[in-house]
Amino acid sequence: MDGDDAFLAEKIACYEKAWAKNPEAVLIQAPTVLIDAAGNVQRDGYEDLKHPADGDFLAATYRTQDTDLYYSTSALAFSRTFLEQCLPMDFSDGIELAIDSRLSSVAPLHGHVVSLEESLTLWRQHPRSVSHQGDQRSPLAGTIRRNHYFNTYVQGIKRRRIHLWLNLRYYRQLGRRILPGWLTEPFAQSPTGKRP
């Protein structure tokens, strides 16, 4: 959990119930509510892309050629078994990617991922936050780094790579970089801005 975020009162109980129902899961996540520096609610952060219809995150990774299928740090809960397989983490690859992004992007290679429907975390967005200074400020760079890390990881375990040139989010972010102000709507958010 990031120090500037907060859990809703029922979050731990909901996650425990999800673990009991899915004991084989390696990662459980849920949507966030975005708040500003003062704690005022900005919007519900539910994203369709982070809830594959069939619940198969590995298939979704290869279908979208994208690993950005996960909510922010404070919304993620990893199983002890998975963490014991992955930690301590080796950062000698030189890829500037936070540990939560590294873990979540490869989690479906190790087991089942569960995405709950209810928002249970308050994700504070403010100019001084690390996420705002990093991938939120440059989403294109974040997509490239996650792609690079996933491919570096799968090379070591002899699994299939993903390709940026097949990733629609990459082209949308590239378009925003080349033509500022173009395609301003969030790529992964529900078209209606509401939950399905």
C-alpha positions as CSV (number, residue, x, y, z in Angstrom):
1,M,0.0,0.0,0.0
2,D,1.3,3.4,-0.9
3,G,1.5,5.9,2.0
4,D,-0.8,8.5,0.3
5,D,-3.6,6.0,-0.5
6,A,-6.3,4.5,1.7
7,F,-8.3,1.3,2.0
8,L,-12.1,1.4,2.3
9,A,-13.3,-0.2,5.6
10,E,-14.5,-3.4,3.9
11,K,-11.5,-4.0,1.7
12,I,-9.6,-6.5,3.8
13,A,-12.7,-8.6,4.4
14,C,-13.6,-8.6,0.7
15,Y,-10.1,-9.6,-0.3
16,E,-10.0,-12.4,2.4
17,K,-13.3,-13.7,1.0
18,A,-11.9,-13.6,-2.5
19,W,-8.8,-15.6,-1.3
20,A,-11.0,-18.2,0.4
21,K,-13.0,-18.6,-2.9
22,N,-9.9,-18.6,-5.1
23,P,-7.1,-20.2,-3.0
24,E,-5.0,-20.9,-6.1
25,A,-4.9,-17.2,-7.1
26,V,-1.5,-15.5,-7.3
27,L,-3.0,-12.0,-7.5
28,I,-6.3,-10.4,-6.5
29,Q,-7.1,-6.8,-7.4
30,A,-10.1,-4.4,-7.4
31,P,-10.8,-1.1,-8.9
32,T,-9.9,2.2,-7.3
33,V,-11.6,5.4,-6.5
34,L,-9.5,8.3,-7.7
35,I,-9.1,11.1,-5.1
36,D,-7.2,14.4,-5.2
37,A,-4.6,15.7,-2.7
38,A,-7.3,16.8,-0.3
39,G,-9.2,13.5,-0.4
40,N,-12.0,14.7,-2.7
41,V,-13.4,12.0,-5.0
42,Q,-12.6,12.7,-8.6
43,R,-14.0,9.6,-10.3
44,D,-14.5,5.8,-10.2
45,G,-11.4,4.3,-11.7
46,Y,-13.0,1.1,-13.0
47,E,-11.5,0.0,-16.3
48,D,-13.0,-2.6,-18.6
49,L,-9.6,-3.8,-19.8
50,K,-8.7,-4.9,-16.2
51,H,-11.6,-7.3,-16.1
52,P,-11.3,-9.8,-18.9
53,A,-14.7,-11.3,-19.7
54,D,-13.4,-14.9,-19.3
55,G,-11.2,-14.0,-16.3
56,D,-8.1,-15.3,-18.2
57,F,-5.4,-12.6,-17.7
58,L,-2.7,-14.6,-19.6
59,A,-5.0,-15.0,-22.6
60,A,-5.9,-11.3,-22.3
61,T,-2.2,-10.4,-22.3
62,Y,-1.6,-12.2,-25.5
63,R,-4.8,-11.1,-27.1
64,T,-4.1,-7.4,-26.4
65,Q,-0.3,-7.7,-26.6
66,D,-0.4,-5.6,-23.4
67,T,0.5,-6.1,-19.8
68,D,-1.3,-3.0,-18.4
69,L,-4.2,-5.0,-17.1
70,Y,-3.7,-4.2,-13.4
71,Y,-4.8,-1.5,-11.0
72,S,-2.4,0.7,-9.0
73,T,-0.1,-0.6,-6.2
74,S,-2.5,-0.2,-3.4
75,A,-5.2,-2.2,-5.2
76,L,-2.9,-5.3,-5.6
77,A,-2.6,-8.3,-3.2
78,F,-0.2,-11.1,-4.1
79,S,-0.1,-14.6,-2.7
80,R,2.8,-15.5,-0.4
81,T,3.6,-18.5,-2.7
82,F,3.9,-16.3,-5.7
83,L,6.1,-13.7,-3.9
84,E,8.4,-16.5,-2.6
85,Q,8.9,-17.5,-6.3
86,C,9.7,-14.0,-7.4
87,L,11.5,-12.3,-4.5
88,P,14.0,-11.0,-4.0
89,M,13.7,-9.3,-7.3
90,D,16.6,-8.8,-9.6
91,F,16.8,-5.2,-11.0
92,S,20.0,-5.8,-12.9
93,D,18.1,-5.7,-16.2
94,G,18.2,-1.9,-16.0
95,I,14.5,-1.5,-16.9
96,E,13.0,1.4,-14.9
97,L,9.9,-0.4,-13.8
98,A,8.4,-0.4,-10.3
99,I,8.2,-3.7,-8.4
100,D,4.4,-3.8,-8.4
101,S,4.3,-3.4,-12.2
102,R,7.0,-6.1,-12.6
103,L,5.0,-8.5,-10.3
104,S,1.6,-7.9,-11.8
105,S,2.7,-8.1,-15.4
106,V,4.1,-11.6,-15.0
107,A,1.6,-12.9,-12.4
108,P,-0.6,-14.7,-14.9
109,L,2.4,-16.7,-16.0
110,H,2.4,-18.2,-12.5
111,G,-1.3,-18.7,-11.9
112,H,-4.9,-17.3,-11.7
113,V,-5.6,-13.6,-11.3
114,V,-8.9,-12.4,-9.9
115,S,-10.3,-8.9,-10.5
116,L,-13.1,-7.9,-8.2
117,E,-15.8,-5.6,-9.3
118,E,-16.2,-3.2,-6.4
119,S,-13.9,-0.3,-5.8
120,L,-12.1,-0.8,-2.5
121,T,-9.1,1.5,-2.6
122,L,-8.8,5.3,-2.6
123,W,-6.0,6.2,-5.0
124,R,-4.7,9.6,-4.3
125,Q,-3.5,11.5,-7.4
126,H,-1.4,14.6,-6.9
127,P,1.6,16.2,-8.6
128,R,4.2,15.0,-6.0
129,S,3.3,11.3,-6.2
130,V,5.8,8.9,-7.8
131,S,3.2,7.5,-10.1
132,H,2.2,11.0,-11.4
133,Q,5.9,11.8,-12.0
134,G,6.4,8.4,-13.8
135,D,4.1,6.4,-16.0
136,Q,1.1,8.8,-15.5
137,R,3.2,11.6,-16.9
138,S,4.5,9.5,-19.7
139,P,2.1,6.5,-20.4
140,L,3.9,5.7,-23.6
141,A,7.2,5.2,-21.8
142,G,5.4,3.0,-19.2
143,T,3.9,0.8,-21.9
144,I,7.3,0.4,-23.6
145,R,9.0,-0.5,-20.3
146,R,6.3,-3.1,-19.3
147,N,6.5,-4.7,-22.7
148,H,10.3,-4.9,-22.5
149,Y,10.2,-6.4,-18.9
150,F,7.6,-9.0,-19.9
151,N,9.6,-10.1,-22.9
152,T,12.8,-10.2,-20.8
153,Y,11.0,-12.3,-18.2
154,V,9.4,-14.8,-20.6
155,Q,12.7,-15.3,-22.5
156,G,14.0,-16.9,-19.3
157,I,11.1,-19.3,-18.9
158,K,10.7,-20.1,-22.6
159,R,7.3,-18.5,-23.0
160,R,5.9,-16.5,-25.9
161,R,6.7,-12.8,-26.3
162,I,4.3,-9.9,-26.9
163,H,4.8,-7.2,-29.6
164,L,4.2,-3.5,-29.3
165,W,3.3,-3.3,-33.0
166,L,0.2,-5.4,-32.2
167,N,-0.8,-3.3,-29.1
168,L,-3.6,-0.8,-29.8
169,R,-2.9,1.1,-26.6
170,Y,0.7,1.8,-27.8
171,Y,-0.6,3.4,-31.0
172,R,-3.1,5.5,-29.1
173,Q,-0.4,6.7,-26.8
174,L,2.0,7.3,-29.7
175,G,-0.7,9.3,-31.4
176,R,-1.1,11.5,-28.3
177,R,2.6,12.1,-28.3
178,I,2.8,13.0,-31.9
179,L,-0.5,15.0,-32.0
180,P,-1.0,16.6,-28.6
181,G,-4.6,16.9,-27.6
182,W,-5.7,14.1,-30.0
183,L,-7.5,11.1,-28.5
184,T,-8.0,12.6,-25.1
185,E,-10.4,9.9,-23.8
186,P,-8.8,7.2,-21.6
187,F,-8.2,4.1,-23.7
188,A,-9.2,1.4,-21.3
189,Q,-12.1,3.1,-19.5
190,S,-15.6,2.0,-20.2
191,P,-17.0,4.0,-23.2
192,T,-20.0,5.1,-21.0
193,G,-17.7,5.9,-18.0
194,K,-19.8,3.4,-16.0
195,R,-19.4,-0.2,-15.0
196,P,-20.9,-2.8,-17.3
